[in-house]
Amino acid sequence: MARFFTSARMLKYLSFMIVFSAWEIAGRVPVSPAFPTFLQTMSALWEMLADGSMLRAYPETLRPLFFGLVISSFLGVGAGVAMGLNRKAEWFGAPIFIVAQSAPLAALIPLLVLAYGIGLTSKILVVCIMAMPVIVLNASNAVRHTPNSLKEMAQAFLGSRKDVILKIILPSASPIIFAGLRLGVSAGFIGAILAELLITPTGIGDLITYNQSIADYAKMYAAIFSVIVLAVAFLDLLERAENTLFRPDKRAVQ
């Protein structure tokens, strides 16, 4: 019994209960007339699912998010690995991605609209510029900090440069690369919603802005809550894939 109450899964459920209870209490105080309770938000979420408005909105949000994350993942990991393996590539690319990670990239959205219009291309680029820097920098650091002892061992067994990269460096760097992908996915979700709020009010962004405009705050928070739930579920899926593929020592942790 004691082990159950101290298990990782139980502690996660407990943290959710604390947050949702605090949300309910804050809504009943109320903190603000525009802040609904947790139960009101869940009721609005169910209503939006029942009438189909949320199900119709999500394809518009997921399309630029999917393409943006796929592009960011492949190009980001590829660029990061290249930077980690080649000092010249690192000197050339690292400053760009460090500045991109620290800069307020949302300010670039009007420039993207001017250059590419208000269509799908601009939204995909917003997801990419939000997600790619953290993916690239994590992949680069992971490859560059591969233990020298492992590389020397491979070379001692007459491993070629290709063998060292494919059989030593990439497997060793994979956990950190996956951590970068998780952070990139989080940033990508933010980028997708920013694009819908600042470029064209479509998808979930349209639900948020519309319900805000008519002061239906329960539905506005329900739309935001649905995005958070989807992002958390996707990140949990990535973490499970990482644990299965690269971290067998963590499979038994529940």
C-alpha atoms as an extended CHARMM CRD file, in Angstrom:
* protein
*
       254  EXT
         1         1  MET       CA              0.0000000000        0.0000000000        0.0000000000  PROA      1               0.0000000000
         2         2  ALA       CA              2.7740000000        2.4380000000        0.9250000000  PROA      2               0.0000000000
         3         3  ARG       CA              4.5250000000        1.6450000000       -2.3210000000  PROA      3               0.0000000000
         4         4  PHE       CA              1.3390000000        2.4280000000       -4.2640000000  PROA      4               0.0000000000
         5         5  PHE       CA              1.0090000000        5.8960000000       -2.7030000000  PROA      5               0.0000000000
         6         6  THR       CA              4.6620000000        6.7050000000       -3.4490000000  PROA      6               0.0000000000
         7         7  SER       CA              4.6970000000        5.3010000000       -6.9960000000  PROA      7               0.0000000000
         8         8  ALA       CA              5.4450000000        7.6560000000       -9.8830000000  PROA      8               0.0000000000
         9         9  ARG       CA              2.0040000000        7.1280000000      -11.4260000000  PROA      9               0.0000000000
        10        10  MET       CA              0.1830000000        7.8620000000       -8.1770000000  PROA      10              0.0000000000
        11        11  LEU       CA              2.1990000000       11.0220000000       -7.6350000000  PROA      11              0.0000000000
        12        12  LYS       CA              1.3050000000       12.1690000000      -11.1640000000  PROA      12              0.0000000000
        13        13  TYR       CA             -2.3950000000       11.6360000000      -10.4730000000  PROA      13              0.0000000000
        14        14  LEU       CA             -2.0420000000       13.4720000000       -7.1700000000  PROA      14              0.0000000000
        15        15  SER       CA             -0.4200000000       16.4600000000       -8.8680000000  PROA      15              0.0000000000
        16        16  PHE       CA             -3.2860000000       16.6180000000      -11.3820000000  PROA      16              0.0000000000
        17        17  MET       CA             -5.8410000000       16.4800000000       -8.5710000000  PROA      17              0.0000000000
        18        18  ILE       CA             -4.1250000000       19.3280000000       -6.7250000000  PROA      18              0.0000000000
        19        19  VAL       CA             -3.9660000000       21.5210000000       -9.8310000000  PROA      19              0.0000000000
        20        20  PHE       CA             -7.5810000000       20.8630000000      -10.8430000000  PROA      20              0.0000000000
        21        21  SER       CA             -8.8210000000       21.4030000000       -7.2750000000  PROA      21              0.0000000000
        22        22  ALA       CA             -6.9410000000       24.6930000000       -7.0600000000  PROA      22              0.0000000000
        23        23  TRP       CA             -8.4470000000       25.6580000000      -10.4290000000  PROA      23              0.0000000000
        24        24  GLU       CA            -11.9570000000       24.8720000000       -9.1650000000  PROA      24              0.0000000000
        25        25  ILE       CA            -11.4340000000       26.8670000000       -5.9600000000  PROA      25              0.0000000000
        26        26  ALA       CA             -9.9430000000       29.8350000000       -7.8500000000  PROA      26              0.0000000000
        27        27  GLY       CA            -12.9280000000       29.8380000000      -10.1960000000  PROA      27              0.0000000000
        28        28  ARG       CA            -15.4120000000       29.8140000000       -7.3150000000  PROA      28              0.0000000000
        29        29  VAL       CA            -13.7320000000       32.6500000000       -5.3610000000  PROA      29              0.0000000000
        30        30  PRO       CA            -13.7170000000       34.0240000000       -8.1510000000  PROA      30              0.0000000000
        31        31  VAL       CA            -10.2760000000       35.2760000000       -9.1150000000  PROA      31              0.0000000000
        32        32  SER       CA            -11.8290000000       37.0310000000      -12.1110000000  PROA      32              0.0000000000
        33        33  PRO       CA            -15.2500000000       37.0450000000      -13.7800000000  PROA      33              0.0000000000
        34        34  ALA       CA            -13.4280000000       35.7880000000      -16.8800000000  PROA      34              0.0000000000
        35        35  PHE       CA            -11.9940000000       32.7700000000      -15.0530000000  PROA      35              0.0000000000
        36        36  PRO       CA            -14.3930000000       29.7810000000      -15.0800000000  PROA      36              0.0000000000
        37        37  THR       CA            -14.2360000000       26.8570000000      -12.7020000000  PROA      37              0.0000000000
        38        38  PHE       CA            -12.7020000000       23.5590000000      -13.7250000000  PROA      38              0.0000000000
        39        39  LEU       CA            -16.1280000000       21.8670000000      -13.8290000000  PROA      39              0.0000000000
        40        40  GLN       CA            -17.5630000000       24.6360000000      -16.0300000000  PROA      40              0.0000000000
        41        41  THR       CA            -14.6110000000       24.2490000000      -18.3770000000  PROA      41              0.0000000000
        42        42  MET       CA            -15.0630000000       20.4740000000      -18.5710000000  PROA      42              0.0000000000
        43        43  SER       CA            -18.7720000000       20.9490000000      -19.2560000000  PROA      43              0.0000000000
        44        44  ALA       CA            -17.9380000000       23.3550000000      -22.0720000000  PROA      44              0.0000000000
        45        45  LEU       CA            -15.3620000000       20.9210000000      -23.4260000000  PROA      45              0.0000000000
        46        46  TRP       CA            -17.9310000000       18.1390000000      -23.5370000000  PROA      46              0.0000000000
        47        47  GLU       CA            -20.4270000000       20.4660000000      -25.2410000000  PROA      47              0.0000000000
        48        48  MET       CA            -17.8730000000       21.3860000000      -27.9260000000  PROA      48              0.0000000000
        49        49  LEU       CA            -17.0720000000       17.7290000000      -28.5000000000  PROA      49              0.0000000000
        50        50  ALA       CA            -20.7620000000       16.8230000000      -28.6780000000  PROA      50              0.0000000000
        51        51  ASP       CA            -21.6820000000       19.5160000000      -31.2150000000  PROA      51              0.0000000000
        52        52  GLY       CA            -18.6120000000       18.7050000000      -33.3260000000  PROA      52              0.0000000000
        53        53  SER       CA            -17.0770000000       22.1960000000      -33.2740000000  PROA      53              0.0000000000
        54        54  MET       CA            -13.8240000000       21.0040000000      -31.7050000000  PROA      54              0.0000000000
        55        55  LEU       CA            -13.5700000000       17.9540000000      -33.9560000000  PROA      55              0.0000000000
        56        56  ARG       CA            -13.9720000000       20.2030000000      -36.9890000000  PROA      56              0.0000000000
        57        57  ALA       CA            -11.3310000000       22.6290000000      -35.6980000000  PROA      57              0.0000000000
        58        58  TYR       CA             -8.5200000000       20.2040000000      -34.9430000000  PROA      58              0.0000000000
        59        59  PRO       CA             -7.7080000000       19.1160000000      -38.5280000000  PROA      59              0.0000000000
        60        60  GLU       CA             -6.9260000000       22.7540000000      -39.3530000000  PROA      60              0.0000000000
        61        61  THR       CA             -4.5820000000       22.9940000000      -36.3580000000  PROA      61              0.0000000000
        62        62  LEU       CA             -2.9240000000       19.5990000000      -36.7590000000  PROA      62              0.0000000000
        63        63  ARG       CA             -2.0600000000       20.0070000000      -40.4440000000  PROA      63              0.0000000000
        64        64  PRO       CA              0.5850000000       22.7760000000      -40.0710000000  PROA      64              0.0000000000
        65        65  LEU       CA              1.6720000000       21.2630000000      -36.7630000000  PROA      65              0.0000000000
        66        66  PHE       CA              2.3050000000       17.8530000000      -38.3440000000  PROA      66              0.0000000000
        67        67  PHE       CA              4.2220000000       19.1660000000      -41.3540000000  PROA      67              0.0000000000
        68        68  GLY       CA              6.1660000000       21.6270000000      -39.2270000000  PROA      68              0.0000000000
        69        69  LEU       CA              7.2180000000       19.0000000000      -36.6850000000  PROA      69              0.0000000000
        70        70  VAL       CA              8.2060000000       16.4780000000      -39.3610000000  PROA      70              0.0000000000
        71        71  ILE       CA             10.3520000000       19.0650000000      -41.1470000000  PROA      71              0.0000000000
        72        72  SER       CA             11.8420000000       20.3290000000      -37.8770000000  PROA      72              0.0000000000
        73        73  SER       CA             12.6240000000       16.8180000000      -36.6470000000  PROA      73              0.0000000000
        74        74  PHE       CA             14.4040000000       15.6040000000      -39.7710000000  PROA      74              0.0000000000
        75        75  LEU       CA             16.2270000000       18.8280000000      -40.5990000000  PROA      75              0.0000000000
        76        76  GLY       CA             16.8770000000       19.6720000000      -36.9550000000  PROA      76              0.0000000000
        77        77  VAL       CA             18.3740000000       16.3120000000      -36.0230000000  PROA      77              0.0000000000
        78        78  GLY       CA             20.3520000000       16.2080000000      -39.2700000000  PROA      78              0.0000000000
        79        79  ALA       CA             21.7610000000       19.7100000000      -38.7620000000  PROA      79              0.0000000000
        80        80  GLY       CA             22.4980000000       19.0240000000      -35.1010000000  PROA      80              0.0000000000
        81        81  VAL       CA             24.3570000000       15.7950000000      -35.8540000000  PROA      81              0.0000000000
        82        82  ALA       CA             26.3600000000       17.5420000000      -38.5820000000  PROA      82              0.0000000000
        83        83  MET       CA             27.2650000000       20.3500000000      -36.1880000000  PROA      83              0.0000000000
        84        84  GLY       CA             28.2710000000       17.8690000000      -33.5210000000  PROA      84              0.0000000000
        85        85  LEU       CA             30.5140000000       15.9490000000      -35.8920000000  PROA      85              0.0000000000
        86        86  ASN       CA             32.0870000000       18.8870000000      -37.7220000000  PROA      86              0.0000000000
        87        87  ARG       CA             33.5920000000       21.8990000000      -35.9590000000  PROA      87              0.0000000000
        88        88  LYS       CA             33.2610000000       24.1300000000      -39.0340000000  PROA      88              0.0000000000
        89        89  ALA       CA             29.5700000000       23.3000000000      -39.3260000000  PROA      89              0.0000000000
        90        90  GLU       CA             29.1750000000       24.0840000000      -35.6170000000  PROA      90              0.0000000000
        91        91  TRP       CA             30.9620000000       27.4540000000      -35.9450000000  PROA      91              0.0000000000
        92        92  PHE       CA             28.7240000000       28.3090000000      -38.8770000000  PROA      92              0.0000000000
        93        93  GLY       CA             25.3820000000       27.0680000000      -37.5520000000  PROA      93              0.0000000000
        94        94  ALA       CA             25.4990000000       27.3480000000      -33.7620000000  PROA      94              0.0000000000
        95        95  PRO       CA             25.2850000000       31.1780000000      -33.5640000000  PROA      95              0.0000000000
        96        96  ILE       CA             22.2290000000       31.1660000000      -35.8150000000  PROA      96              0.0000000000
        97        97  PHE       CA             20.3090000000       28.6490000000      -33.7290000000  PROA      97              0.0000000000
        98        98  ILE       CA             21.4300000000       30.1170000000      -30.3960000000  PROA      98              0.0000000000
        99        99  VAL       CA             20.0950000000       33.5230000000      -31.4730000000  PROA      99              0.0000000000
       100       100  ALA       CA             16.9220000000       31.8880000000      -32.8150000000  PROA      100             0.0000000000
       101       101  GLN       CA             16.3460000000       30.0960000000      -29.5110000000  PROA      101             0.0000000000
       102       102  SER       CA             16.7530000000       33.2320000000      -27.4030000000  PROA      102             0.0000000000
       103       103  ALA       CA             15.0540000000       35.7390000000      -29.7260000000  PROA      103             0.0000000000
       104       104  PRO       CA             11.3100000000       36.5730000000      -29.4870000000  PROA      104             0.0000000000
       105       105  LEU       CA             10.4380000000       34.6110000000      -32.6090000000  PROA      105             0.0000000000
       106       106  ALA       CA              6.7620000000       35.5820000000      -32.4280000000  PROA      106             0.0000000000
       107       107  ALA       CA              7.8580000000       39.0270000000      -33.6030000000  PROA      107             0.0000000000
       108       108  LEU       CA              8.8990000000       37.4380000000      -36.9200000000  PROA      108             0.0000000000
       109       109  ILE       CA              5.3780000000       36.2700000000      -37.7200000000  PROA      109             0.0000000000
       110       110  PRO       CA              4.3280000000       39.5410000000      -39.4400000000  PROA      110             0.0000000000
       111       111  LEU       CA              7.4220000000       39.2530000000      -41.6570000000  PROA      111             0.0000000000
       112       112  LEU       CA              6.4680000000       35.7000000000      -42.6140000000  PROA      112             0.0000000000
       113       113  VAL       CA              2.9720000000       36.8830000000      -43.4770000000  PROA      113             0.0000000000
       114       114  LEU       CA              4.4070000000       39.6000000000      -45.7220000000  PROA      114             0.0000000000
       115       115  ALA       CA              6.6790000000       37.0980000000      -47.4560000000  PROA      115             0.0000000000
       116       116  TYR       CA              4.4370000000       34.0200000000      -47.7040000000  PROA      116             0.0000000000
       117       117  GLY       CA              0.8890000000       35.2630000000      -47.1630000000  PROA      117             0.0000000000
       118       118  ILE       CA             -1.6610000000       33.9290000000      -44.6960000000  PROA      118             0.0000000000
       119       119  GLY       CA             -1.8280000000       30.3450000000      -45.9290000000  PROA      119             0.0000000000
       120       120  LEU       CA             -0.4640000000       27.0160000000      -44.8070000000  PROA      120             0.0000000000
       121       121  THR       CA              3.1590000000       27.8270000000      -45.6690000000  PROA      121             0.0000000000
       122       122  SER       CA              3.4020000000       30.6380000000      -43.1290000000  PROA      122             0.0000000000
       123       123  LYS       CA              1.9360000000       28.4850000000      -40.3760000000  PROA      123             0.0000000000
       124       124  ILE       CA              4.3390000000       25.6400000000      -41.1040000000  PROA      124             0.0000000000
       125       125  LEU       CA              7.2700000000       28.0620000000      -40.9860000000  PROA      125             0.0000000000
       126       126  VAL       CA              6.1050000000       29.3950000000      -37.6170000000  PROA      126             0.0000000000
       127       127  VAL       CA              6.0950000000       25.8640000000      -36.2080000000  PROA      127             0.0000000000
       128       128  CYS       CA              9.5580000000       25.2620000000      -37.6730000000  PROA      128             0.0000000000
       129       129  ILE       CA             11.1600000000       28.4160000000      -36.3000000000  PROA      129             0.0000000000
       130       130  MET       CA              9.7350000000       27.6590000000      -32.8610000000  PROA      130             0.0000000000
       131       131  ALA       CA             10.6660000000       23.9700000000      -32.7810000000  PROA      131             0.0000000000
       132       132  MET       CA             13.9010000000       23.6410000000      -34.7490000000  PROA      132             0.0000000000
       133       133  PRO       CA             16.4330000000       25.6120000000      -32.6390000000  PROA      133             0.0000000000
       134       134  VAL       CA             16.0350000000       23.4860000000      -29.5230000000  PROA      134             0.0000000000
       135       135  ILE       CA             16.1260000000       20.2560000000      -31.5660000000  PROA      135             0.0000000000
       136       136  VAL       CA             19.3010000000       21.3120000000      -33.3770000000  PROA      136             0.0000000000
       137       137  LEU       CA             21.1530000000       22.4620000000      -30.2610000000  PROA      137             0.0000000000
       138       138  ASN       CA             20.2600000000       19.3630000000      -28.2310000000  PROA      138             0.0000000000
       139       139  ALA       CA             21.3120000000       17.0340000000      -31.0510000000  PROA      139             0.0000000000
       140       140  SER       CA             24.5630000000       18.9450000000      -31.5110000000  PROA      140             0.0000000000
       141       141  ASN       CA             25.4270000000       18.8530000000      -27.8040000000  PROA      141             0.0000000000
       142       142  ALA       CA             24.5280000000       15.1740000000      -27.5610000000  PROA      142             0.0000000000
       143       143  VAL       CA             26.8120000000       14.1890000000      -30.4310000000  PROA      143             0.0000000000
       144       144  ARG       CA             29.6720000000       16.4440000000      -29.3650000000  PROA      144             0.0000000000
       145       145  HSD       CA             29.6650000000       15.1230000000      -25.7910000000  PROA      145             0.0000000000
       146       146  THR       CA             29.7520000000       11.4390000000      -26.6700000000  PROA      146             0.0000000000
       147       147  PRO       CA             32.3160000000        9.8950000000      -24.2540000000  PROA      147             0.0000000000
       148       148  ASN       CA             35.7590000000        9.7110000000      -25.8390000000  PROA      148             0.0000000000
       149       149  SER       CA             36.3130000000        6.3170000000      -24.2240000000  PROA      149             0.0000000000
       150       150  LEU       CA             33.5640000000        4.8130000000      -26.3780000000  PROA      150             0.0000000000
       151       151  LYS       CA             34.9770000000        6.3060000000      -29.5810000000  PROA      151             0.0000000000
       152       152  GLU       CA             38.4940000000        5.1820000000      -28.6830000000  PROA      152             0.0000000000
       153       153  MET       CA             37.2420000000        1.6650000000      -27.9820000000  PROA      153             0.0000000000
       154       154  ALA       CA             35.5950000000        1.5140000000      -31.4240000000  PROA      154             0.0000000000
       155       155  GLN       CA             38.7560000000        2.7740000000      -33.0860000000  PROA      155             0.0000000000
       156       156  ALA       CA             40.8270000000        0.2040000000      -31.1660000000  PROA      156             0.0000000000
       157       157  PHE       CA             38.6630000000       -2.5090000000      -32.7320000000  PROA      157             0.0000000000
       158       158  LEU       CA             39.4140000000       -0.9870000000      -36.1730000000  PROA      158             0.0000000000
       159       159  GLY       CA             35.9950000000        0.5710000000      -36.5670000000  PROA      159             0.0000000000
       160       160  SER       CA             35.6510000000        2.9130000000      -39.5270000000  PROA      160             0.0000000000
       161       161  ARG       CA             34.4260000000        6.4930000000      -39.2380000000  PROA      161             0.0000000000
       162       162  LYS       CA             30.9900000000        5.3460000000      -40.4110000000  PROA      162             0.0000000000
       163       163  ASP       CA             30.9300000000        2.5580000000      -37.7920000000  PROA      163             0.0000000000
       164       164  VAL       CA             31.8690000000        4.9930000000      -35.0290000000  PROA      164             0.0000000000
       165       165  ILE       CA             29.0610000000        7.3560000000      -36.0260000000  PROA      165             0.0000000000
       166       166  LEU       CA             26.3210000000        4.7520000000      -36.5810000000  PROA      166             0.0000000000
       167       167  LYS       CA             27.1890000000        2.2730000000      -33.8130000000  PROA      167             0.0000000000
       168       168  ILE       CA             28.6910000000        4.4720000000      -31.1010000000  PROA      168             0.0000000000
       169       169  ILE       CA             27.8980000000        8.1690000000      -31.4110000000  PROA      169             0.0000000000
       170       170  LEU       CA             24.2430000000        8.0630000000      -32.5040000000  PROA      170             0.0000000000
       171       171  PRO       CA             23.1170000000        5.3780000000      -30.0190000000  PROA      171             0.0000000000
       172       172  SER       CA             24.9130000000        7.2150000000      -27.2080000000  PROA      172             0.0000000000
       173       173  ALA       CA             23.3690000000       10.5550000000      -28.2140000000  PROA      173             0.0000000000
       174       174  SER       CA             19.8550000000        9.2180000000      -28.8330000000  PROA      174             0.0000000000
       175       175  PRO       CA             18.3950000000        9.8820000000      -25.3410000000  PROA      175             0.0000000000
       176       176  ILE       CA             19.4090000000       13.5530000000      -25.4450000000  PROA      176             0.0000000000
       177       177  ILE       CA             18.2370000000       13.8400000000      -29.0520000000  PROA      177             0.0000000000
       178       178  PHE       CA             14.8410000000       12.5090000000      -27.9450000000  PROA      178             0.0000000000
       179       179  ALA       CA             14.8090000000       15.0180000000      -25.0870000000  PROA      179             0.0000000000
       180       180  GLY       CA             15.3880000000       17.7570000000      -27.6570000000  PROA      180             0.0000000000
       181       181  LEU       CA             12.5530000000       16.3700000000      -29.7760000000  PROA      181             0.0000000000
       182       182  ARG       CA             10.2080000000       16.5430000000      -26.7860000000  PROA      182             0.0000000000
       183       183  LEU       CA             11.1560000000       20.1690000000      -26.1770000000  PROA      183             0.0000000000
       184       184  GLY       CA             10.7820000000       20.8700000000      -29.8810000000  PROA      184             0.0000000000
       185       185  VAL       CA              7.3010000000       19.3410000000      -29.9250000000  PROA      185             0.0000000000
       186       186  SER       CA              6.2960000000       21.5810000000      -27.0030000000  PROA      186             0.0000000000
       187       187  ALA       CA              7.5680000000       24.6350000000      -28.8540000000  PROA      187             0.0000000000
       188       188  GLY       CA              5.8480000000       23.4190000000      -32.0360000000  PROA      188             0.0000000000
       189       189  PHE       CA              2.4500000000       23.3160000000      -30.3130000000  PROA      189             0.0000000000
       190       190  ILE       CA              3.0260000000       26.8800000000      -29.1250000000  PROA      190             0.0000000000
       191       191  GLY       CA              3.9640000000       27.8940000000      -32.6580000000  PROA      191             0.0000000000
       192       192  ALA       CA              0.8620000000       26.2900000000      -34.1600000000  PROA      192             0.0000000000
       193       193  ILE       CA             -1.4660000000       28.1580000000      -31.8040000000  PROA      193             0.0000000000
       194       194  LEU       CA              0.4570000000       31.4290000000      -32.2370000000  PROA      194             0.0000000000
       195       195  ALA       CA              0.1140000000       31.0760000000      -35.9950000000  PROA      195             0.0000000000
       196       196  GLU       CA             -3.6390000000       30.6780000000      -35.7030000000  PROA      196             0.0000000000
       197       197  LEU       CA             -3.9430000000       33.6050000000      -33.3170000000  PROA      197             0.0000000000
       198       198  LEU       CA             -1.6830000000       36.0010000000      -35.2410000000  PROA      198             0.0000000000
       199       199  ILE       CA             -1.9740000000       34.9380000000      -38.8990000000  PROA      199             0.0000000000
       200       200  THR       CA             -5.3870000000       33.4650000000      -39.6730000000  PROA      200             0.0000000000
       201       201  PRO       CA             -8.0180000000       32.6140000000      -37.0450000000  PROA      201             0.0000000000
       202       202  THR       CA             -8.5970000000       28.9820000000      -37.9850000000  PROA      202             0.0000000000
       203       203  GLY       CA             -8.8090000000       25.7280000000      -36.0470000000  PROA      203             0.0000000000
       204       204  ILE       CA             -8.4050000000       25.8570000000      -32.2930000000  PROA      204             0.0000000000
       205       205  GLY       CA             -7.0820000000       29.4100000000      -32.5240000000  PROA      205             0.0000000000
       206       206  ASP       CA            -10.4040000000       30.4320000000      -34.0600000000  PROA      206             0.0000000000
       207       207  LEU       CA            -12.3080000000       28.7780000000      -31.2140000000  PROA      207             0.0000000000
       208       208  ILE       CA            -10.1860000000       30.6460000000      -28.6840000000  PROA      208             0.0000000000
       209       209  THR       CA            -10.5700000000       34.0790000000      -30.3050000000  PROA      209             0.0000000000
       210       210  TYR       CA            -14.2690000000       33.6420000000      -31.1210000000  PROA      210             0.0000000000
       211       211  ASN       CA            -15.2810000000       32.5290000000      -27.6380000000  PROA      211             0.0000000000
       212       212  GLN       CA            -13.1900000000       35.3100000000      -26.1430000000  PROA      212             0.0000000000
       213       213  SER       CA            -14.9800000000       37.8470000000      -28.3270000000  PROA      213             0.0000000000
       214       214  ILE       CA            -18.4210000000       36.6800000000      -27.1510000000  PROA      214             0.0000000000
       215       215  ALA       CA            -17.2450000000       36.3500000000      -23.5270000000  PROA      215             0.0000000000
       216       216  ASP       CA            -17.8730000000       32.5970000000      -23.4200000000  PROA      216             0.0000000000
       217       217  TYR       CA            -14.8060000000       32.0480000000      -21.2730000000  PROA      217             0.0000000000
       218       218  ALA       CA            -15.6130000000       28.4630000000      -20.3160000000  PROA      218             0.0000000000
       219       219  LYS       CA            -15.3790000000       27.4040000000      -23.9790000000  PROA      219             0.0000000000
       220       220  MET       CA            -12.2660000000       29.5280000000      -24.4690000000  PROA      220             0.0000000000
       221       221  TYR       CA            -10.5170000000       27.7710000000      -21.5890000000  PROA      221             0.0000000000
       222       222  ALA       CA            -11.8510000000       24.4190000000      -22.8080000000  PROA      222             0.0000000000
       223       223  ALA       CA            -10.1750000000       24.9620000000      -26.1870000000  PROA      223             0.0000000000
       224       224  ILE       CA             -6.8960000000       25.8960000000      -24.4880000000  PROA      224             0.0000000000
       225       225  PHE       CA             -7.1860000000       22.9020000000      -22.1470000000  PROA      225             0.0000000000
       226       226  SER       CA             -7.6970000000       20.5330000000      -25.0940000000  PROA      226             0.0000000000
       227       227  VAL       CA             -4.4420000000       21.7410000000      -26.6950000000  PROA      227             0.0000000000
       228       228  ILE       CA             -2.5590000000       21.1960000000      -23.4310000000  PROA      228             0.0000000000
       229       229  VAL       CA             -3.9780000000       17.6780000000      -23.0830000000  PROA      229             0.0000000000
       230       230  LEU       CA             -3.0310000000       16.7990000000      -26.6660000000  PROA      230             0.0000000000
       231       231  ALA       CA              0.4990000000       18.1630000000      -26.2000000000  PROA      231             0.0000000000
       232       232  VAL       CA              0.9870000000       16.2540000000      -22.9310000000  PROA      232             0.0000000000
       233       233  ALA       CA             -0.3100000000       13.0330000000      -24.5200000000  PROA      233             0.0000000000
       234       234  PHE       CA              2.0450000000       13.4020000000      -27.4850000000  PROA      234             0.0000000000
       235       235  LEU       CA              5.0080000000       14.1360000000      -25.2240000000  PROA      235             0.0000000000
       236       236  ASP       CA              4.1680000000       11.1150000000      -23.0980000000  PROA      236             0.0000000000
       237       237  LEU       CA              4.0790000000        8.9840000000      -26.2560000000  PROA      237             0.0000000000
       238       238  LEU       CA              7.5430000000       10.2560000000      -27.2280000000  PROA      238             0.0000000000
       239       239  GLU       CA              8.8660000000        9.5310000000      -23.7500000000  PROA      239             0.0000000000
       240       240  ARG       CA              7.5080000000        5.9900000000      -23.8710000000  PROA      240             0.0000000000
       241       241  ALA       CA              9.1160000000        5.4590000000      -27.2700000000  PROA      241             0.0000000000
       242       242  GLU       CA             12.4280000000        6.7380000000      -25.9090000000  PROA      242             0.0000000000
       243       243  ASN       CA             12.2390000000        4.4840000000      -22.8550000000  PROA      243             0.0000000000
       244       244  THR       CA             11.4010000000        1.4840000000      -25.0060000000  PROA      244             0.0000000000
       245       245  LEU       CA             14.1060000000        2.0680000000      -27.5800000000  PROA      245             0.0000000000
       246       246  PHE       CA             16.9810000000        3.5520000000      -25.6160000000  PROA      246             0.0000000000
       247       247  ARG       CA             16.3430000000        3.3820000000      -21.8750000000  PROA      247             0.0000000000
       248       248  PRO       CA             15.4840000000       -0.2160000000      -20.9370000000  PROA      248             0.0000000000
       249       249  ASP       CA             16.4790000000        0.5070000000      -17.3420000000  PROA      249             0.0000000000
       250       250  LYS       CA             13.3930000000        2.7800000000      -17.0340000000  PROA      250             0.0000000000
       251       251  ARG       CA             10.8010000000        0.3750000000      -18.4530000000  PROA      251             0.0000000000
       252       252  ALA       CA              9.8880000000       -0.9720000000      -15.0470000000  PROA      252             0.0000000000
       253       253  VAL       CA              9.2740000000        2.4900000000      -13.5770000000  PROA      253             0.0000000000
       254       254  GLN       CA              5.5490000000        3.1520000000      -13.4420000000  PROA      254             0.0000000000
